[in-house]
């Protein structure tokens, strides 16, 4: 008699979809850090318009990022 092993994938054990979402979240962290550096550079240069444009980018990116994180909970 052969024993059958059952495979019960769970998000915590790393289904392909879960890994893809986690990879996207980690990638977002790098992108957000870069955007914040752009904001700091604009602030240091006294570029108020540049700061505003980067701030909009921060809000948009963080909103997408938050949605991805909520999908993993």
Secondary structure by P-SEA (a helix, b strand, c coil): cbbbbbbbcccccccaaaaaaaaaaaaaaaaaaaaaaaaaaaaaaccaaaaaaaaaaaaaaaaaaaaaaaaac
